[in-house]
Each structure stands twice: as structure tokens, then as C-alpha cells.
């Protein structure tokens, strides 16, 4: 469910596969999508559908946890750095392009 405070343009979508979802979005003339959640991101990366990644870091030590994009069947491709921004609240965002051409999975 989308929280009330988000703009009405924010939608939750699902499909049997990342490719099916992207075909549905393309059919409605979408060019970009926000994908969230480690396993969901991993499935879109494995399908070759993610071309740009924006990672945000929050200055809080959590201790042990589950790797965002690691684990069994993890996607491995080189990333090309695009930009990094630091904010006064301590947040840091880094943008990368996914390099599908450098090596094979």
C-alpha cells in the first residue's frame, strides 16, 4: 500500500517476472521505475533491466545484517561511478551506471 503522504503518481505494481513488469510499464510509456528491496533489485539486475543505481547511506551503525545485494545467485557486474553527494544530515548518495558489457555473469 502506498502511504497517503506520497504523490498520487506513486504506484505499487507487480507481475510474474521483472521482464513482464517492465513490458507492462513500457506499454504505458514509462521510461524509468524506482525498484526497492534487495531481492527485488537483484531480480531486476539479473534480468538486465537496471542501468543506473542510486545508493543512499545513512550514518547509523546497525551491526550485523543481511547484505543488500549479496548472497546466493548474487549479481556481479562492474559499476561506473557517476556522482557522489554528501548532505549536512550525514546522508551520502552515490550514483553508478551498471556495466553489462565488461564481463559476463
C-alpha positions as CSV (number, residue, x, y, z in Angstrom):
1,X,0.0,0.0,0.0
2,X,1.2,3.5,-0.8
3,X,1.3,5.9,2.1
4,X,-1.2,8.8,1.9
5,X,1.6,11.4,2.1
6,X,3.2,10.2,-1.2
7,X,2.2,11.9,-4.5
8,X,-0.7,10.2,-6.4
9,X,1.8,9.4,-9.2
10,X,3.4,6.8,-6.9
11,X,2.0,3.3,-7.6
12,X,2.7,-0.2,-6.4
13,X,3.0,-2.7,-9.3
14,X,3.6,-6.4,-9.6
15,X,4.0,-9.0,-12.3
16,X,5.1,-12.6,-12.6
17,X,8.6,-11.5,-13.6
18,X,10.7,-8.3,-13.8
19,X,10.6,-8.6,-17.6
20,X,6.8,-8.9,-17.6
21,X,6.6,-5.8,-15.3
22,X,8.9,-3.8,-17.5
23,X,7.0,-4.7,-20.6
24,X,3.8,-3.5,-18.9
25,X,5.4,-0.3,-17.9
26,X,6.9,0.3,-21.4
27,X,3.5,-0.3,-22.9
28,X,2.3,2.7,-20.8
29,X,5.2,4.8,-22.0
30,X,7.2,4.7,-18.7
31,X,10.9,5.2,-19.1
32,X,12.1,4.9,-15.5
33,X,11.0,3.0,-12.4
34,X,12.0,3.0,-8.8
35,X,12.9,-0.5,-7.7
36,X,13.4,-1.2,-4.0
37,X,14.2,-4.2,-1.8
38,X,17.4,-6.3,-2.1
39,X,15.8,-9.4,-3.7
40,X,13.7,-7.4,-6.0
41,X,16.6,-5.2,-7.1
42,X,18.7,-8.4,-7.6
43,X,16.0,-9.9,-9.8
44,X,15.9,-6.8,-12.0
45,X,19.7,-6.7,-12.2
46,X,19.8,-10.4,-13.2
47,X,17.2,-9.6,-15.9
48,X,19.5,-6.8,-17.3
49,X,16.8,-4.2,-16.6
50,X,18.8,-1.9,-14.2
51,X,21.0,0.6,-16.0
52,X,21.5,3.1,-13.2
53,X,21.8,2.5,-9.5
54,X,21.5,5.2,-6.8
55,X,22.6,4.1,-3.4
56,X,22.0,6.0,-0.2
57,X,23.9,5.6,3.0
58,X,22.6,6.7,6.4
59,X,25.1,7.3,9.2
60,X,23.8,4.7,11.6
61,X,25.7,1.5,12.7
62,X,23.3,-1.4,12.6
63,X,25.7,-4.2,13.5
64,X,25.1,-7.5,11.7
65,X,22.5,-7.6,8.9
66,X,21.6,-9.0,5.6
67,X,23.6,-7.8,2.6
68,X,21.5,-5.6,0.3
69,X,22.7,-7.3,-2.9
70,X,24.7,-10.2,-1.8
71,X,24.0,-13.9,-1.1
72,X,23.5,-16.9,-3.3
73,X,23.0,-16.0,-7.0
74,X,24.2,-12.5,-6.5
75,X,24.5,-10.3,-9.5
76,X,28.1,-9.3,-10.2
77,X,29.0,-6.6,-12.7
78,X,31.3,-3.6,-12.7
79,X,29.7,-0.3,-11.8
80,X,30.9,3.0,-13.3
81,X,30.8,5.9,-10.8
82,X,28.6,8.8,-11.9
83,X,28.4,11.0,-8.9
84,X,28.5,11.2,-5.1
85,X,26.7,13.8,-2.9
86,X,27.1,14.3,0.8
87,X,24.4,16.1,2.8
88,X,24.6,18.1,6.0
89,X,22.5,15.4,7.9
90,X,25.2,12.9,7.1
91,X,23.4,11.1,4.3
92,X,25.6,10.2,1.3
93,X,24.2,9.2,-2.1
94,X,26.2,7.7,-4.8
95,X,25.1,7.1,-8.4
96,X,26.5,4.3,-10.7
97,X,25.8,3.1,-14.2
98,X,25.7,-0.7,-14.4
99,X,28.3,-2.0,-16.9
100,X,26.7,-5.1,-18.6
101,X,29.3,-5.1,-21.3
102,X,32.6,-5.5,-19.4
103,X,32.2,-9.1,-18.3
104,X,29.8,-12.0,-18.2
105,X,27.8,-13.0,-15.2
